[in-house]
């Protein structure tokens, strides 16, 4: 997720009883509480922030998979990272789900969110985990969310390890100075690669196919971590799944660049089609052709005039619902105005899903001041929900606040090696994807987007894939698109379709 101009996220909830019952559950709970007390006493003696992080907790559960019951082990715990002086510099919190009766070759997937500064609760309780957070009948009510079994959990076909980078969730650095050493593209990737390597060694999973899943900045992060795993840890990943990713910073909200505007345009059209209940792949394909032909030529050239201008702005208005005079005033660059122009009078839409409109809190202003209706609205319920789930079901009970999105991490992030300039705009993961495809013959990549995500539009990822060398991309790099926005998985139908596509992605060899 991206903070504000990029993003933010959070959480809340009521939870059901654990799967174990009777004497087995009592013994499990007693053992967990004893380990926790011993661990807390040991850590408390060390002092500092680490004394507030409890010992690892392991519990047993049963996943109600469509194919039948699957017993699994859940571990909520931390991995220690050490500095050159031998002192512990950070603890990284993770939650692992492993099938108890797994066969040979069962893959393991390491997942993280983005931000930078976002914890993994979004993917955890929104997509892949054995429990799913639902937001009422309308799908957008965070006041009384419910945690339920997730029949589409990826646990059906892969073990899962959800990781919170330093500064998010319950992952903490030893102190503020040490934290700064983790807040950067390279430092972050290296620290997560170390954590993954530690988990693999500790749990004897060297032979398992290893995949990385990342959302938003986490998609960018997944490519960087994959490279770091290879270069610093000697672990070769089998593939990455990039969900609503940033891949090229130059396309992120670069609203006055002709190519960026053209790549975003189909997502705005998808949102307008959703507003009118008229969405079809054929209508969207028509908008894609217009965006990469007439629109791109007009935006890249001199200002149109006369009948050509009239026809262009009328077409933009017809496809997006943005008034013709507004399209003309912006010369067709509508990326800065759609938020207040697409939802109807007195409405504002979210860049995370431009089809989602709410009453504008500041209708008298010409620019958007609204809190984001998705990120500052119902999805805020993810954070507290995960804290309650960890305490009640995973038996990981911390007295420290679970940080769903840490804006300080985002503010302090080092994008460009400290070289200055608009460093986020220079961020790129395309070379990482190319290098991984080149040197790991079995490596593959899936990029997934919601159609109406105007922040990280699917058109930008399609452009990246289309410009990969064919001998690298053929059969190994694919784009999947779904109804919905940045977090399209909050829509049950899209979540089901995505889970089925990912299952097929895992089952298909890159050479097929």
VEXMI-495566 format. One line per 3 residues: number of its first residue (from 1); their letters; for each residue x, z, y of C-alpha. Coordinates in Angstrom, 1 decimal, padded with zeros to 4 digits, always signed. Last residue first. Example, Ala and Ser with C-alpha at 12.3 -4.5 7.8 and 13.67 -1.06 7.14 Angstrom:
<pts>
2) SA) +013.7/+007.1/-001.1 ~ +012.3/+007.8/-004.5 $
</pts>
This chain:
<pts>
512) XXX) +005.4/-020.1/-025.5 ~ +008.9/-019.2/-024.4 ~ +007.8/-016.2/-022.3 $
509) XXX) +006.1/-014.7/-025.3 ~ +002.4/-014.0/-025.0 ~ +001.0/-010.6/-026.0 $
506) XXX) +001.9/-008.8/-022.8 ~ +000.3/-011.5/-020.7 ~ -002.8/-011.4/-022.9 $
503) XXX) -003.2/-007.7/-022.3 ~ -002.7/-008.4/-018.6 ~ -005.5/-010.9/-018.5 $
500) XXX) -007.9/-008.6/-020.3 ~ -007.1/-005.7/-017.9 ~ -007.5/-008.0/-014.9 $
497) XXX) -010.9/-009.2/-016.1 ~ -012.1/-005.6/-016.6 ~ -010.8/-004.4/-013.2 $
494) XXX) -012.5/-007.4/-011.6 ~ -015.8/-006.5/-013.1 ~ -015.5/-002.8/-012.3 $
491) XXX) -014.7/-003.4/-008.6 ~ -012.1/-000.7/-007.6 ~ -009.6/-003.1/-009.3 $
488) XXX) -009.7/-005.4/-006.2 ~ -007.5/-002.9/-004.4 ~ -006.2/-005.4/-001.8 $
485) XXX) -009.5/-007.2/-001.8 ~ -012.3/-008.2/-004.1 ~ -013.1/-011.0/-006.6 $
482) XXX) -010.1/-011.9/-008.7 ~ -007.0/-014.0/-008.6 ~ -004.2/-014.5/-011.2 $
479) XXX) -000.9/-016.1/-010.3 ~ +001.6/-017.0/-013.1 ~ +005.3/-017.1/-013.7 $
476) XXX) +006.8/-017.6/-017.2 ~ +005.1/-020.6/-018.7 ~ +006.9/-023.0/-016.3 $
473) XXX) +008.5/-020.9/-013.5 ~ +012.2/-021.2/-014.2 ~ +012.4/-024.9/-015.1 $
470) XXX) +009.9/-025.6/-012.3 ~ +012.3/-024.1/-009.7 ~ +010.1/-021.6/-007.7 $
467) XXX) +008.4/-023.1/-004.7 ~ +004.8/-023.1/-006.1 ~ +005.3/-019.5/-007.1 $
464) XXX) +006.2/-018.4/-003.6 ~ +003.4/-020.5/-002.0 ~ +000.9/-018.9/-004.5 $
461) XXX) +002.1/-015.5/-003.4 ~ +001.4/-016.3/+000.3 ~ -002.0/-017.8/-000.5 $
458) XXX) -003.0/-014.6/-002.3 ~ -003.1/-012.8/+001.0 ~ -001.2/-009.6/+001.6 $
455) XXX) -003.2/-008.2/+004.5 ~ -006.2/-010.5/+004.4 ~ -007.3/-009.4/+000.9 $
452) XXX) -010.5/-011.4/+000.3 ~ -009.4/-013.2/-002.9 ~ -008.0/-010.1/-004.7 $
449) XXX) -004.5/-010.7/-006.0 ~ -002.4/-010.6/-009.1 ~ +001.2/-011.8/-009.7 $
446) XXX) +002.4/-012.0/-013.3 ~ +006.1/-012.3/-014.0 ~ +008.1/-013.2/-017.1 $
443) XXX) +011.5/-012.3/-018.6 ~ +012.3/-013.7/-022.0 ~ +015.3/-015.8/-020.9 $
440) XXX) +016.8/-013.0/-018.8 ~ +019.4/-014.6/-016.5 ~ +017.3/-017.2/-014.7 $
437) XXX) +013.9/-015.5/-014.5 ~ +015.6/-012.3/-013.2 ~ +017.6/-014.3/-010.6 $
434) XXX) +014.5/-016.2/-009.3 ~ +012.4/-013.0/-009.1 ~ +015.2/-011.3/-007.2 $
431) XXX) +015.6/-014.2/-004.8 ~ +011.9/-014.1/-004.1 ~ +011.9/-010.4/-003.3 $
428) XXX) +012.3/-010.8/+000.5 ~ +012.4/-008.4/+003.5 ~ +013.4/-010.2/+006.7 $
425) XXX) +010.1/-009.5/+008.4 ~ +010.6/-005.8/+007.5 ~ +013.9/-005.8/+009.4 $
422) XXX) +012.6/-007.0/+012.7 ~ +016.1/-006.5/+014.1 ~ +018.5/-003.7/+013.1 $
419) XXX) +021.3/-003.8/+010.6 ~ +020.5/-000.5/+009.0 ~ +020.5/-002.0/+005.5 $
416) XXX) +017.5/-004.1/+006.3 ~ +014.4/-002.1/+005.4 ~ +015.4/+001.5/+006.0 $
413) XXX) +012.2/+003.6/+005.8 ~ +012.0/+006.5/+008.2 ~ +008.5/+005.7/+009.5 $
410) XXX) +007.1/+005.0/+006.1 ~ +008.6/+008.2/+004.6 ~ +007.1/+010.1/+007.5 $
407) XXX) +003.7/+008.6/+006.7 ~ +003.6/+010.3/+003.3 ~ +000.7/+008.9/+001.4 $
404) XXX) -000.9/+010.8/-001.6 ~ +001.2/+013.9/-001.0 ~ +000.1/+016.5/-003.6 $
401) XXX) +000.4/+019.8/-001.9 ~ +002.6/+022.4/-003.6 ~ +001.2/+025.3/-005.6 $
398) XXX) +001.6/+023.2/-008.7 ~ -000.5/+023.4/-011.9 ~ +000.3/+020.8/-014.5 $
395) XXX) -002.2/+021.6/-017.2 ~ -002.9/+017.9/-017.8 ~ -006.7/+018.3/-017.8 $
392) XXX) -007.5/+020.9/-015.1 ~ -004.3/+021.0/-012.9 ~ -003.4/+017.3/-013.2 $
389) XXX) -007.0/+016.3/-012.7 ~ -007.4/+018.5/-009.7 ~ -004.3/+017.1/-008.1 $
386) XXX) -005.4/+013.6/-009.0 ~ -008.7/+014.0/-007.3 ~ -007.1/+015.5/-004.3 $
383) XXX) -005.2/+012.3/-003.8 ~ -007.7/+009.6/-004.8 ~ -010.5/+010.7/-002.4 $
380) XXX) -008.8/+009.0/+000.5 ~ -010.0/+005.8/-001.2 ~ -013.4/+006.4/+000.4 $
377) XXX) -012.5/+006.0/+004.0 ~ -009.1/+006.0/+005.7 ~ -007.8/+003.3/+003.4 $
374) XXX) -011.1/+001.5/+003.1 ~ -012.7/+001.7/+006.5 ~ -009.3/+001.4/+008.3 $
371) XXX) -009.5/+003.7/+011.2 ~ -011.0/+001.7/+014.1 ~ -009.0/+000.7/+017.1 $
368) XXX) -009.4/-003.0/+016.8 ~ -009.0/-005.0/+020.1 ~ -011.7/-006.1/+022.5 $
365) XXX) -012.8/-002.5/+023.0 ~ -016.5/-001.6/+023.8 ~ -017.4/-001.7/+020.1 $
362) XXX) -015.2/+001.3/+019.4 ~ -016.4/+003.0/+016.2 ~ -017.3/-000.4/+014.8 $
359) XXX) -020.0/-000.1/+012.2 ~ -018.7/-001.0/+008.7 ~ -017.7/-004.3/+007.1 $
356) XXX) -016.0/-005.1/+003.7 ~ -015.5/-008.8/+003.1 ~ -012.2/-008.6/+004.9 $
353) XXX) -010.8/-006.5/+002.1 ~ -007.5/-004.7/+002.9 ~ -007.7/-006.2/+006.3 $
350) XXX) -010.8/-004.1/+006.8 ~ -013.8/-005.4/+008.7 ~ -015.4/-004.2/+012.0 $
347) XXX) -019.1/-004.4/+012.9 ~ -021.0/-004.3/+016.2 ~ -022.2/-007.8/+015.9 $
344) XXX) -021.3/-009.4/+012.5 ~ -018.5/-008.6/+010.0 ~ -016.3/-011.6/+010.9 $
341) XXX) -015.4/-011.2/+014.6 ~ -014.0/-007.7/+015.0 ~ -011.4/-007.9/+012.2 $
338) XXX) -011.0/-011.7/+012.5 ~ -009.3/-011.5/+015.9 ~ -005.6/-011.2/+015.3 $
335) XXX) -005.3/-013.6/+012.3 ~ -007.5/-016.2/+014.1 ~ -004.7/-018.6/+015.1 $
332) XXX) -007.0/-021.6/+015.7 ~ -006.0/-022.0/+019.3 ~ -006.9/-018.4/+019.9 $
329) XXX) -009.5/-019.3/+022.6 ~ -010.7/-022.2/+020.4 ~ -011.4/-019.9/+017.5 $
326) XXX) -013.2/-017.4/+019.8 ~ -015.3/-020.3/+021.2 ~ -016.2/-021.4/+017.7 $
323) XXX) -017.4/-018.0/+016.7 ~ -015.7/-016.6/+013.6 ~ -017.9/-017.2/+010.6 $
320) XXX) -014.9/-018.1/+008.5 ~ -015.7/-021.6/+007.1 ~ -018.0/-022.9/+009.8 $
317) XXX) -016.0/-021.4/+012.6 ~ -012.8/-023.0/+011.4 ~ -014.6/-026.3/+011.1 $
314) XXX) -016.0/-026.1/+014.6 ~ -012.6/-025.2/+015.9 ~ -011.1/-028.3/+014.3 $
311) XXX) -013.9/-030.7/+015.3 ~ -013.8/-029.7/+018.9 ~ -010.1/-029.9/+019.1 $
308) XXX) -010.0/-033.4/+017.7 ~ -012.9/-034.4/+019.9 ~ -011.0/-033.6/+023.1 $
305) XXX) -007.7/-031.6/+022.7 ~ -005.4/-030.3/+020.1 ~ -002.6/-027.9/+021.1 $
302) XXX) +000.7/-029.4/+020.0 ~ +001.7/-029.3/+016.4 ~ +002.2/-026.5/+013.8 $
299) XXX) -001.3/-025.1/+014.1 ~ -002.9/-028.6/+013.9 ~ -000.8/-029.7/+010.9 $
296) XXX) -001.5/-026.4/+009.1 ~ -005.3/-026.7/+009.8 ~ -005.6/-030.3/+008.7 $
293) XXX) -003.6/-030.0/+005.5 ~ -002.7/-026.6/+003.9 ~ -005.8/-024.8/+005.3 $
290) XXX) -008.2/-027.6/+004.6 ~ -007.2/-027.9/+000.9 ~ -007.5/-024.1/+000.5 $
287) XXX) -010.9/-024.1/+002.2 ~ -012.2/-026.7/-000.4 ~ -010.7/-024.6/-003.2 $
284) XXX) -012.8/-021.7/-001.8 ~ -016.0/-023.7/-002.0 ~ -015.2/-024.7/-005.6 $
281) XXX) -014.3/-021.2/-006.7 ~ -017.8/-020.0/-005.6 ~ -018.8/-017.3/-003.2 $
278) XXX) -022.2/-017.7/-001.5 ~ -023.3/-014.1/-001.1 ~ -023.1/-014.7/+002.7 $
275) XXX) -020.7/-011.9/+003.3 ~ -018.8/-012.9/+000.1 ~ -018.4/-016.4/+001.4 $
272) XXX) -017.1/-014.9/+004.7 ~ -014.5/-012.9/+002.7 ~ -013.4/-015.9/+000.7 $
269) XXX) -013.0/-017.8/+004.0 ~ -010.7/-015.1/+005.4 ~ -008.7/-015.1/+002.2 $
266) XXX) -008.4/-018.9/+002.5 ~ -006.9/-018.5/+006.0 ~ -003.9/-016.3/+005.1 $
263) XXX) -001.7/-019.1/+003.9 ~ -002.5/-021.2/+007.0 ~ -001.7/-018.3/+009.4 $
260) XXX) +001.6/-017.7/+007.7 ~ +002.5/-021.4/+007.8 ~ +001.6/-021.7/+011.5 $
257) XXX) +003.4/-018.5/+012.6 ~ +001.4/-016.6/+015.3 ~ -000.2/-014.1/+012.9 $
254) XXX) +002.9/-012.9/+011.1 ~ +000.8/-010.2/+009.5 ~ +003.0/-010.2/+006.4 $
251) XXX) +004.3/-013.8/+005.8 ~ +007.8/-013.2/+007.0 ~ +008.0/-010.1/+004.7 $
248) XXX) +008.1/-012.3/+001.6 ~ +007.0/-010.7/-001.6 ~ +004.5/-008.1/-000.5 $
245) XXX) +002.3/-007.6/-003.5 ~ -001.4/-007.5/-004.2 ~ -000.4/-006.4/-007.8 $
242) XXX) +003.0/-007.5/-009.0 ~ +003.2/-007.3/-012.8 ~ +006.9/-007.3/-014.0 $
239) XXX) +008.5/-008.5/-017.2 ~ +010.6/-007.8/-020.2 ~ +013.0/-005.5/-018.4 $
236) XXX) +016.7/-005.5/-019.2 ~ +018.3/-002.0/-019.2 ~ +022.0/-001.8/-018.5 $
233) XXX) +021.5/+001.0/-016.0 ~ +023.1/-000.3/-012.8 ~ +022.7/-004.0/-012.8 $
230) XXX) +019.8/-004.5/-015.1 ~ +017.8/-001.5/-014.0 ~ +018.7/-002.4/-010.4 $
227) XXX) +017.3/-005.9/-010.8 ~ +014.1/-004.6/-012.2 ~ +013.9/-002.0/-009.5 $
224) XXX) +014.1/-004.6/-006.8 ~ +011.4/-006.8/-008.4 ~ +009.1/-003.7/-008.9 $
221) XXX) +009.7/-002.6/-005.3 ~ +008.2/-005.8/-003.9 ~ +005.2/-005.2/-006.1 $
218) XXX) +005.3/-001.5/-005.0 ~ +005.1/-002.7/-001.4 ~ +001.6/-003.8/-002.5 $
215) XXX) +001.1/-002.5/-006.1 ~ +003.8/-002.2/-008.7 ~ +003.9/-002.6/-012.5 $
212) XXX) +007.1/-002.7/-014.4 ~ +007.5/-003.7/-018.0 ~ +009.8/-002.4/-020.8 $
209) XXX) +009.8/-003.8/-024.4 ~ +010.5/-000.8/-026.5 ~ +014.0/-000.6/-028.2 $
206) XXX) +015.5/+001.9/-025.8 ~ +012.5/+004.3/-026.1 ~ +014.3/+007.4/-027.3 $
203) XXX) +012.3/+009.8/-025.2 ~ +015.2/+011.3/-023.2 ~ +017.0/+008.0/-023.0 $
200) XXX) +014.0/+006.0/-021.8 ~ +013.0/+008.7/-019.3 ~ +016.5/+009.0/-017.9 $
197) XXX) +016.7/+005.2/-017.6 ~ +013.4/+005.1/-015.7 ~ +014.5/+007.9/-013.4 $
194) XXX) +017.8/+006.0/-012.7 ~ +015.9/+002.8/-012.0 ~ +013.7/+004.7/-009.6 $
191) XXX) +016.7/+006.1/-007.7 ~ +018.3/+002.6/-007.5 ~ +015.2/+001.0/-006.2 $
188) XXX) +014.6/+003.6/-003.6 ~ +018.2/+003.5/-002.4 ~ +018.1/-000.3/-002.1 $
185) XXX) +014.9/-000.5/-000.1 ~ +015.3/+002.6/+001.9 ~ +014.1/+006.2/+002.0 $
182) XXX) +016.1/+007.8/-000.8 ~ +019.1/+009.1/+001.1 ~ +016.8/+010.3/+003.9 $
179) XXX) +015.5/+012.8/+001.5 ~ +018.9/+014.5/+001.1 ~ +018.9/+015.3/+004.8 $
176) XXX) +015.4/+016.7/+004.7 ~ +016.1/+019.0/+001.8 ~ +016.4/+019.0/-002.0 $
173) XXX) +014.3/+015.9/-002.3 ~ +010.8/+016.0/-003.6 ~ +008.4/+014.3/-006.0 $
170) XXX) +005.1/+016.0/-006.2 ~ +003.1/+013.0/-004.9 ~ +005.3/+011.2/-002.5 $
167) XXX) +008.6/+012.0/-000.8 ~ +010.8/+010.7/-003.7 ~ +009.0/+008.0/-005.6 $
164) XXX) +005.9/+009.0/-007.7 ~ +006.1/+007.5/-011.2 ~ +003.3/+006.6/-013.7 $
161) XXX) +004.6/+006.1/-017.2 ~ +002.3/+004.2/-019.5 ~ +002.3/+003.2/-023.2 $
158) XXX) +001.0/-000.2/-023.7 ~ -002.0/-002.0/-025.4 ~ -005.0/+000.3/-025.3 $
155) XXX) -003.1/+002.5/-022.8 ~ -004.0/-000.2/-020.3 ~ -007.2/+001.7/-019.6 $
152) XXX) -010.2/-000.6/-019.6 ~ -012.5/+002.0/-021.2 ~ -011.6/+004.5/-018.5 $
149) XXX) -013.2/+007.8/-019.2 ~ -014.7/+009.4/-016.1 ~ -013.7/+011.2/-013.0 $
146) XXX) -016.5/+011.3/-010.4 ~ -016.3/+011.0/-006.6 ~ -018.7/+013.0/-004.4 $
143) XXX) -017.7/+012.4/-000.8 ~ -015.7/+009.2/-001.6 ~ -018.7/+006.9/-001.5 $
140) XXX) -017.6/+003.2/-001.6 ~ -018.6/+001.9/-005.0 ~ -022.3/+001.6/-004.1 $
137) XXX) -023.4/+003.8/-007.0 ~ -020.8/+006.5/-006.4 ~ -017.0/+006.2/-006.0 $
134) XXX) -015.6/+006.2/-009.5 ~ -012.3/+007.6/-010.5 ~ -011.0/+006.4/-013.8 $
131) XXX) -009.4/+008.4/-016.7 ~ -007.2/+006.9/-019.4 ~ -004.9/+005.5/-016.8 $
128) XXX) -004.4/+001.9/-015.7 ~ -006.7/+001.1/-012.8 ~ -008.0/+003.5/-010.2 $
125) XXX) -006.9/+006.9/-011.4 ~ -003.3/+006.0/-012.0 ~ -003.0/+002.9/-009.9 $
122) XXX) -004.2/+004.8/-006.9 ~ -002.6/+008.1/-007.9 ~ +000.9/+006.5/-007.9 $
119) XXX) +002.0/+008.0/-004.6 ~ +002.4/+006.0/-001.4 ~ +005.3/+006.4/+001.0 $
116) XXX) +006.5/+002.8/+001.4 ~ +003.6/+002.1/+001.2 ~ +003.9/+001.1/-002.5 $
113) XXX) +002.5/+002.2/-005.8 ~ +004.3/+002.9/-009.0 ~ +004.1/+002.0/-012.6 $
110) XXX) +006.5/+002.0/-015.6 ~ +005.0/+000.2/-018.6 ~ +006.0/+000.8/-022.2 $
107) XXX) +005.6/-001.8/-024.9 ~ +004.8/-001.2/-028.6 ~ +007.4/-003.0/-030.6 $
104) XXX) +007.0/-000.9/-033.7 ~ +003.7/+000.9/-034.2 ~ +002.3/+003.7/-032.1 $
101) XXX) +000.6/+006.6/-033.9 ~ +000.8/+009.1/-031.1 ~ +000.1/+006.7/-028.3 $
98) XXX) +002.1/+007.7/-025.2 ~ +000.8/+008.6/-021.8 ~ +003.5/+009.7/-019.2 $
95) XXX) +002.9/+011.3/-015.8 ~ +005.9/+011.4/-013.5 ~ +007.3/+013.6/-010.7 $
92) XXX) +010.8/+012.8/-009.4 ~ +013.0/+015.8/-008.6 ~ +015.7/+015.3/-006.0 $
89) XXX) +019.3/+016.2/-005.0 ~ +020.3/+018.4/-007.9 ~ +023.9/+019.4/-007.3 $
86) XXX) +026.8/+017.7/-009.1 ~ +028.6/+016.9/-005.8 ~ +028.0/+013.2/-006.4 $
83) XXX) +024.3/+013.8/-006.2 ~ +021.9/+014.6/-009.0 ~ +018.5/+013.3/-010.0 $
80) XXX) +016.2/+015.5/-012.1 ~ +013.1/+014.1/-013.9 ~ +009.8/+015.8/-013.5 $
77) XXX) +006.7/+016.6/-015.5 ~ +003.2/+015.6/-016.7 ~ +003.2/+014.6/-020.3 $
74) XXX) +000.2/+013.2/-022.0 ~ +000.2/+012.6/-025.8 ~ -002.2/+010.1/-027.3 $
71) XXX) -004.8/+009.9/-030.1 ~ -006.5/+006.4/-030.1 ~ -010.2/+006.3/-031.1 $
68) XXX) -011.6/+002.9/-031.9 ~ -011.3/-000.8/-030.9 ~ -013.1/-000.3/-027.6 $
65) XXX) -010.7/+002.6/-026.9 ~ -011.9/+006.2/-026.6 ~ -008.5/+007.7/-025.8 $
62) XXX) -008.0/+011.0/-027.6 ~ -005.9/+013.9/-026.0 ~ -002.9/+016.1/-026.6 $
59) XXX) -001.1/+018.0/-023.8 ~ +002.4/+018.3/-022.6 ~ +003.4/+020.2/-019.4 $
56) XXX) +006.7/+020.0/-017.7 ~ +007.8/+023.1/-015.7 ~ +006.2/+023.8/-012.4 $
53) XXX) +007.4/+022.6/-009.0 ~ +007.4/+025.3/-006.3 ~ +010.9/+026.5/-007.1 $
50) XXX) +012.1/+022.9/-006.4 ~ +011.4/+023.5/-002.7 ~ +014.1/+026.0/-002.2 $
47) XXX) +015.1/+028.9/-004.4 ~ +017.2/+028.6/-007.6 ~ +015.6/+031.7/-009.0 $
44) XXX) +012.2/+030.1/-008.5 ~ +013.3/+027.3/-010.8 ~ +013.9/+029.7/-013.7 $
41) XXX) +010.8/+031.7/-013.0 ~ +008.7/+028.6/-012.6 ~ +010.0/+027.2/-015.9 $
38) XXX) +009.3/+030.5/-017.8 ~ +005.8/+030.7/-016.3 ~ +005.2/+027.0/-017.1 $
35) XXX) +006.4/+027.3/-020.7 ~ +004.1/+030.3/-021.2 ~ +001.2/+028.4/-019.6 $
32) XXX) +001.8/+025.4/-021.9 ~ +002.0/+027.5/-025.0 ~ -001.2/+029.4/-024.1 $
29) XXX) -003.0/+026.2/-023.3 ~ -002.0/+024.5/-026.6 ~ -002.9/+027.6/-028.6 $
26) XXX) -006.3/+027.9/-026.9 ~ -006.9/+024.1/-027.4 ~ -006.1/+024.3/-031.1 $
23) XXX) -008.3/+027.5/-031.4 ~ -011.4/+025.7/-030.1 ~ -011.2/+022.5/-028.2 $
20) XXX) -008.9/+019.6/-027.3 ~ -010.3/+016.8/-025.2 ~ -010.0/+018.6/-021.9 $
17) XXX) -013.2/+019.5/-019.9 ~ -014.5/+017.3/-017.1 ~ -013.3/+016.9/-013.6 $
14) XXX) -014.6/+017.2/-010.0 ~ -012.9/+015.3/-007.2 ~ -010.7/+014.5/-004.1 $
11) XXX) -008.0/+012.0/-002.8 ~ -005.6/+009.8/-000.4 ~ -004.2/+006.5/+001.0 $
8) XXX) -002.4/+004.8/+003.9 ~ -001.4/+001.3/+005.1 ~ +000.9/-001.4/+006.6 $
5) XXX) -000.2/-001.9/+010.1 ~ -001.6/+001.4/+009.1 ~ +000.9/+002.1/+006.3 $
2) XX) +001.1/-000.5/+003.5 ~ +000.0/+000.0/+000.0 $
</pts>
